[in-house]
Every structure is written in structure tokens, then in C-alpha cells.
């Protein structure tokens, strides 16, 4: 069950305002303190009073078409902004957002889930109130498994402390949190003041120094070191520190699939994505032949490890995350990643002379249009690579949208978003709403398969209503292309009904659609979309049902026998 026993914060002392304020208003103020300027969700009667306070505040309330979409939008917003929030009603809203929050937990995205609930006076004698499931705590119990912590704001005397505690847990641990607001508590103004100082997270200074000594010795002995950077480098805002460390010692950097774009992919020390046997052979060999592999902020997931085809010798690996530090077979406790990297920068580590052969890096696209050729996934990626800049965010849904996008060369940091560990289809369209809301000065290019698109595409309505201008590419092959590759055969369950996708812009009353069959069609549509920063553009790309990226082909070769 959720516990309030862990009190945290190392640099901030919070005191309640001198004049009484309501629980609802205090919660809004604290959300703003963490940089949350927009909230996604759908209202309902158990949360209407809180929604009214949100509308009256400086926070922008963004109504979505579905609760799970609101959760995905808040997740993407958090990945770009630092923290995000979604607000829904009791059970029918909260339980609908379970999948989105589960993905945020799995991939360390700090989303604040706010839900209304029946007032405590209403709960007397256990009445059958609408939206109730087994009992009044069903929703609380469910999110106990999906969030790092949570609270029910049931006691005015502790409500402010609980808000502080829960929000700080999200910030510290980069995981979703749950806040339940009974509707008869929203406007209650506690007649108490509090001043709560959060103690720092535990750090074992002796262990930190010993670990750094050991890492320094290993790097000084190594002739071919390499860094494999993971998603935690972004989540914990360690990108500058990582680059400083790598440049100071001239150590090459690879990234994982989930960590794609934590380092800008045109950096001279960047060698590419490490994906085991499903990745490019040149990168795989470069990483696996290293005599010291420094894995920083990396999740050891099946996709990150190429469906466990990675050949990483534990005797050559150093693995450091926010939770653990392992050097060969040594385990260190209470050595945070955000203290380890800065300490390593101070160490006297020899300058690496390892050469990065140009063939290791993804070849620079030399795309020349073949006007009448049918568009293919590979050629589409080649053309997109010509148009990416440091103000472009790429969002890829699950499937060959993701696998093909591994060849995209993002120009800026953290400009590639995808649920590459939890792999929930349907993420990309609502994520487009969240990412462009967080960074309106950037252009979002979203790549989504037709199967995933049909799951959550109605969020294009919200995108148009908000006046956003992403470029949404729908790969139409009439079904689940990845599953066709993984489990060959003429299986009806992998087929979907083919839509006239371009008609959606007419249905939702906004945006511009393009039907694409040839390379010339794609080139013209992309140029038109890039030139128009005021409208959403929907590019309906018709591809052969047998078309697949090289990465998906390698994945199918390694994985098809298991499914």
C-alpha cells in the first residue's frame, strides 16, 4: 500500500502560506512549482470542483478524447518538460489511464495522476455510488502497483505535507505518482501551517570514492573503452555531464534504443545505436570488442539488448543506474548516478586514442529521388534524414515505425520519443499532443503504423483544436506488419480494415492530408508540410504489405522461433 513514511528533498524547504489556502489551490501551486504549466485529462462529476480551480489558475487545461490518450500525452510532456500531469474522474477515468501510467512507470517518466473520488460523507454506510467497483479503495489499490507512491487527501491536517511528499517522489525517482482528491476536500482550507524539509537521498561517500577509484583504474588500463548511454541520462538531466566526461577523456559513445537521442547523433564521439544482433553489425562489433564498457543509465531490457543477442562480457562491463552500480561482480550501494558521473569528471583518466572508423557510424543519407518509384520504408527514412534539424522532435510508435526510425539521425538532444521498452501501441498520436504542447517552438514529426494509428488517432482532433502543427506520417500496409514478420503465415488476426486516412482531416475539421504512393508524392508532401507551420499535416503513406526495415528483418530472424 502507498506509504507516507519516506520524506524527501535535499535542497528545498517548503512552508505553507501564511493565509489559509484550500487543498485544491495548494496542489495547483505545487504543480506549478515543478514546472507543470499544462494538464491533460477529461472531467467528470467527482473532479469538477478541482477542474474549476484549474480553469481559474494559470495552468492550461487540455481536454482529450480519451483518458488513456491523456495519460500518453502527459507522459510525452513529462519526457520533454521534466514532469507532467493528467487529471481524470473516479474509476471510469482512473482505470482507463492504467496502461498509460504503467508505461510511464516502466520507462521512468514522472507523471502526476490526479483523480477525483467520492466525498467522505458520501461514503458512509457503503452506498452503491456510480463508478464504484468492489469498494471505495479499488482504484487506490490498483495504482499502488503502477506508481512509486500515492496519497488520498483525506486529512486536512496532513494534506499539504502529503502533496509535497508525493510530488517530490515523482521528481526524485522519475516515476508516476497518484493523488486522490475526495470532492469534499477540494475547497477545504486547513487551519495549520507546516514547514517540511526533505532529507537528502542516502549517499555512501566512501563507496562513491571506492567505486570511482575502481572505474578510473579500469579505464586507465583499457585501450578500447566505450560508453553505452541509456535513457536515465536524459531523465536525470545528466546529458551535459556525460558529454563533459566523454569529451574530456575522448571516450566514444553509443546509445540504446530507449536512450536514442540522449546524445545528439551528429556528435563526433557518437558511434550509433547498440542493439545487439538486431542492430548494425559495425556498431555491435565496435561495442562488443571494447575492453571496458561503461553502461550509464541503461535499462537492460530485451529490446535494448537485441532480444538478448547482446554479447557483453560481464568482466568488461561497468553498469551504473540511478538504482544500482555494478563493476564486474562488485556491487555498490547508495552511489547515485548523478553523483558518480560528476565525480568521474574530476578523476585523472587517460585520453582515449581509439579510432572511430567512419564505417561504424550510420552512413550519411545521399538520397536522390526516383520520381516514379513506389515509396518504401527505407527510402522514406532516407528522405526524412535530409530534413531533420535541431528543432525537430521525432515520435515513433511501436512496430516498424520504431525499428525503421533507428536509422534517423536526430540533430538535437532528446528529440526522439518512443515507448521502446513497454512497447504499447497507440502512444505516438497523443504523445504528439504532449510533446508539442511542452515545446511549441519545435516541429514534431510522428511516424505511426496504421494499426497503432487506429487505436488513438482521434487525438488529432485535440491537436487541431489546440492549433498545433505536427507532421503525422501513417504507414499503411493494411495490418500489423511487425507481427506478420515475427510469426509468418496468412493469419487473419494480423489484418485490419483499411481506412481512407486522408478523410480524417475533413471529419475533424482541420489539417491537411496527402495521399502518398511514390517517392515524388512523399517529397512534395513533406516539402509542403515543412513549409506550413500553422497546420497539422497528415501524410497517408501506402506501402507494400511485405515491406520491412532492415532492423525488423533482423529482429524477426532472432525472435520468430519464440513467438
N, C-alpha and C positions, 0 to 999 in steps of 0.2 A: 504493500500500500504506500501511497505518497506519504512522505515524512517531512516534517519541518525542522528536523534536528540539525541539518547541515546548514550553517550560516556562513556566508562567504562574502568577501570583497576585500581587496588589499589596498585600494587607493582612494576609495570614496566613502565619506561619512555622510549619511543621509539623515536629515532631520525633517520632521513633519512641519508643515506651515503653521505659523502662529495662530492664524484664524482657522476655525474648523472648515474642512472641505469634505465633500462626500466621497464615499469609497469609489464610486464610478469616476468622478473627476480626478481623484488621485491616481487611479490606474491609467487614465489617459495621459496625465502629466508625466508619469514614469515611462510610458511607452515612447513619448516624445524625447525624453532624456536619452533613450537608447537609439535615437535616430530614425524611429519609425514615423514616417510622415504620411503613409498611406495604409489603409486596412482593406482587405478583400473579404467578401462574405455575402451572405443572404440573410435578411432579417426574418424574425419570427416573433410570435407574441411573447415568449419568455425572455426575449432580449431587446424588445422595442424601447424600453426606457434607456438602456445603455446606448442603443443606436442613436437616440435623440441627443444624448450628450456628445456622442461622436460627431454628429452633424453640426452641433454648435461649436465644436472645437476647431483647431487649425488642421486636424488630421483629415485627409481626403478619404471619403468612404466610397469604395468601388464595388458596386453590386455586380455579382457574377451570375451566370446562368445555372450553375450547379455548385453544390458545396465542395465536391471533390476538386472541381476546377479552381475554386477559390483557394483551396489548400495548395494546389500546384503553383498557382500564381504567387502566393505568399512565400513558397519555398524558393522559387526563382528570384523573387525580390530580395529574400534574405541572402542568397548566394552573391548577389551583386551589391546590396546595400549594407550588409552586416547583420541585420536582424529583420524579420518580417512578422506579420500578424494576420490572422484570419479570425473572423467573428461570425458565429452561427448560433442557431437556436438549439434547444434541448433535444437530444437523442436523434430525431429525424435529421437534424443538421449535423450534430456532432458525430454520429455514427457514419454518416455519409462521407465524412472527411478522413475516416480512418486510414484509407490507403495512402492518401497524400502525406499524412503525418508519419506513417510508417516509413515511407521513402525518405522523409526529412531526417528521421532518426537514423536510418541505415547509413545515410550519406553525410551525416553531421551538418545539418542545416538548421540554424536556430530560429524556428518558427514558434510564435506565441499563439496558442489556440485559446480563444476566448469563447465561452459558451454561456448562454443564459440557462436558467433552470427554475423550477417552481419555487415560490417563496416558502419559507419555513412554516409560516402559519397555514399555508395551503396543504402542507404535508401531514398535518395532524390527522390521526385515525386512518392513515394509509389509503387515501381515496384513489380511485382509478382516473387520474388526470391524464389528459391526452398527451401523447408522445412517451408515456412511461412504458418501460419494458418489464423486467422482472421486479425491480424495486427502484427506489429513487437514486440509488448509487450505481446502477448498472453502467452508465456512461463513465463515471469516475473509475470504476474497476477496469473497464476496457482500456482507458488511456493510461492507466498505471503501467501497462505493458508497452505502450508506444511512446511514452515521454520520459525524460530523465527525472522529472519531478512535476508536481502539480499541487493545487490547493483548491479547497472550497472556501469562499469568502463568507463564512457563516458566523464569524465572531467579530463584531466591530472593534473590540479591544486589540485584536491581533491582525486585522485585515491589512493595514499598511505594511507591517513587517512581512507578512506573507507575500504581498505583491513585490516588495523589494527582493526578498529571497528568491522567488521563482524566476523573476526576470534576470537576476544576476546569474542564476544557474544556466539559463539559456545562453547568456553572453559568454560565460566562462567555458562551458563544455561543448558549445556549438551543437546542441541537441534541442529538439522541440520540448515545450513545456505546456502545461494545461492549467487554465484558470477558470473555475466555475463560479458564476456570479448569480446567486439566487435573486430573483427580480425584486424581492422586498428589501434587498440590501444595497441596491444601486445608489439610492439617494440618501442613505444613512450617513450622517456626519459624526464620526467617533469623537467623543469629548476627551480624547487623550492625545498626548504628544509622545513621540519616540525619537530616539537618536540611536541609530544602529550602525555599528562599524563592522564590516565584514573582515574577518581574519584572512590572511593570505593562504593560498593553497600550499600544502606542505612541500618543501624542497629540502632534500638532504644535500647540504653543501659539500660534505666530504665525498658522497657518492658522485656528485656532479664533477668534482675535480678529478677523482679517480677515473671516471669514465672518459673525461676529456684527455687525460694522460694516455689512456689505453688507445683511444681513437687516433690521437696525434702520433703515437709510436707506429701504429699500423699504416697510417698514411705516409709517414716518412720512410717506411720500408717498401712501400708499393711503387711499382713502375707504371702501372696502368689503372689508376683509380677511376671511378666514375660515380656520379651521384644519380640516384633514381628518385625523382621528386614526385610526391603524391599530393592528394587533394588537401591534406591538412596544412600544407604550406600556404595555401590560399585562405582556408577557413580561419587560421590563427594569425593572418596578416604578417607572414614571415617571408614574403617574396623578396623584399629589399635585402633582408638579412641573408637569405640564401644566395642571391646574386653577388652580394658583397663577399661572402665566403668563397664562392666558386671563382670569382674573378681574382681575388687576392692570391689564390693558390692555383689558378688556371686548371681547375678540375672540370672535365666535360659533364654535361647534364642530360639525362634522358628523363622522360616523364611517363607516368602510367596513363591508361585510358581515362580513368576517373579524374586524374590530375591534368589532363590535357589543357594547355594554355596557362598553367601556373607560372610558366616561364614563357616569355614571348618567343615564338617559334622561329624568328629570324635572328635570335641572339647567336653570336659567333661560337659560344660554347655549347649550344643546344644540338644534340645529335638525333633526336626523334623520339617516337613513342616506343616504349618497351612493352611488348605483348607476348612474350614467349614465342612459340612456334607459329602463332597466327599473325604475328607482326612481320615487318620487313626483315628479311634474313640478315641484311647488313647491320641493322640496329641490334638485333638479337645477338649476333656474334660479337659485336663490339662490347655489349654489356656483359655477356656471359664469359668472355675471355678476360675480363678485368680481374686483377688480383686483390682489389679492395672495393667492394660495392657498398656505398653509403646510401641506404634507403631512408629517406627523410619524409615523414608524414605520409607514408604509403600504406594503404589497405591491401592486405594480402588476399584479395578476392580471386575467384576463379577467372573472371574476365581480365583482371589486371595481370594475372599470371598465365594468360593464354590457355585457359581451361586446363590449368595445372601442367602445361607443357614447359613451363619455365625450368631451366637447368641452372639454378643458382646454388652454388656450393656454400652451405652454412658456415664453413670455415673461413670464407672470404667476405661474409656479409655482416654489416652493421645495420640494425633496424631500429630506428627511433621514431616513435609516435608520441602523441600527447598522453598516452596511457602507459606505454612500456618502452624500455630501452634494452636491447639485446645485442651484445657484442660477442660474436661466435656463440659460445654456450654460456656466457656470463649474463646474468640478469640484474639490472639495476632498478631500484625502486625510488620513486619520488625525484626523478630527474626530468623536469618538464622540457618539451621540445623548444618552447620559446625562451628557455634559458640555456639550453645546450648549444644551439647554433650561435648566439652572440658570444658565448664563451669560446667556442672553437675559432671564431674570427680572431680572437686575441692570441691564439697559440702560434708558435713558430713552426709552421708546416712548410715543407719544401715545395718549391714551384714545380708543378707537373709539366713534363715535357712531352706528354702523349700527343701524338699527331691525330687529328680527326680527318680521315680521308674524305674528300668530297663525295665519294660514292655512298658513304654511310647516311648522309642526310637525304631527306626526301628530295628528289630531283626537282629543280625549278620548272614549273609548267611552261612549256613552249607551245602553247595552244594556237593552232591555225584552223580557222573554221572550215568545215566541209559543209557547204550550204545545204545540200540535198540529203545528207546522211541522216538516218534515224538517230534521234538523241539516245544516248546511253548514259548509264550512271557514271562511268569513268570519265567520259567526255564532259559531262555536266560539271563534275568536280574540277576538272582542268580549267573550264571556263570560269567557274566561281573563284578559283585561286587568283585569277587576274584582277579581281575586283575587290578583294578584301583589303581593308586598311585598319589603322589603329583605332578607328571609331566604329568598327563593325563588331557586333556580337552574333555569334553563330549558335543556334539552338538545334540540337538533333534529337529526334525521337528514337525510340528503340527499334531495332531492326537494321536493315541495310542503310537507313538514313544515318545511323551512328557509325556503322562499320565503314561505309564509303567516306564519311566525313573525317576519318582518321588521316586521310591524305590532305585535308585542308590545312593550309599554313596560316594560322592566325597571326596577326601582326602586333596585337597588344596582349597584356596580361589578363587572365581570367575573362577571356572573351569567347569561351566555348562552354556551353552548358548542356549537360545530358545526364539522365539518371543511369549512369553506366555501371552501377553496382546493383541497385534494387531493380532496375530494368522494368519499370512499369510503363506499359504503352499508354499513350494519350497525354504524356507530360508536356509535350512541346508547345501546343497551341495556348493553353493557359499560362505556361511559363513565358511565352512571348509577351503576354499582357503584363506579367510581373516584372520581367527584366526591362522592358521599355518604359514602364512606369518609373522604375528606380533610376534609369539612365536615359532620360528623354533626348539627350544630345547625341546618343548613339543610334545607329541603324541596326535593326535586328533582321537577320536572315535566318528563317526557320525551315528546316528540312524534315518532312514528315511523310511516312508511308501512308497509303490510302486506308489501311486497316486501323492504324492508330488515329488517323485524322477523323474517321467516322465516329470514334469514341468521344471526342471532346471538342469538335470543330465549332460548336455553337458559341464558344467564347470569342470567335471572330466578331460576333455581334457587339460584345463589350469593347473589343479593340476599336471597332469603328465608332461606337458611341463616345469613346474617350478621345477620339481624334488622333489615334496613333497610326504610324505608317510603316509597319514591318513589311518585309517581303516573305511571303509564305509559299514554299515550294512543296507541292503534293506529288509524290511519286506514285503513279497509278499503274499497278500491274495486276489489278483485279484480285488481290488476296494477300495472304501472309507469306511474303517471299522468303523470309528467314526460315520459317517452319518448313516450307517446301524444300529448302536446301538441306535442312537438318534431318528431315525424315522423307526421303524421296518416295514418290508414288503419286497416283492420281487420287488424292484424298479430298473429298468434298468439303471437309471441315476447314480446309485452308483457303476456300474461295469466299469472296464477299460480293455483294451486289454492287455493280458499277454505277456510280453516280455521274451526273452532269455537274462536275465540281464547279465549273465556271458560273453556273446559275446561282450559286450561293451569294454572290455579291448582290444580285438582284433581290434575293429573298431577304437579306439583312439590311438592304437599303444603303449600301455603301461599299467602297472599294472598287478596284478594277481587276478584271480577270483576264487571263491569257491562256489559250489552249496551245500546247506545245507538242509537236511531233518530230520536228527536225532540229538540227543544230542551229539553223538560221532562225527558226522560231524562238529558240531559247535565247539566243544572242539579242534579238530585237526586244524580247520581253524583259530581259534583265537590264538592258540599257534604259528602257522606258521606266522601269521600276526605280532604278538607282537615281534617275534624273528627277523623279517626282517624290519629294519629301513630305507631301501633305496627305497622301492616300495610302491605304493598305493595298498591296498588290498580291493577288492570288495566282500563282503560276501552276497550272494543271499540266504536269509532265507525263505523257503517255510513254511508258517503257515496255519493252518486251518482257513477258512473264518469266522468261528464263535468264534475264539479265541479272547479274550479281557482281558485287565488288570483289576484288582480289582478297580482301580481308574476310568477307563472308565465305568465300570459297575455301580458304584455309581453315576457317572455323568449322565448317561443315565436315571437312576431311578429318578433323581431330575429334569431333563431337558426335557425329551421326550414329556411331555404333552404340552410344549411351542412351539414346532417346527412343 
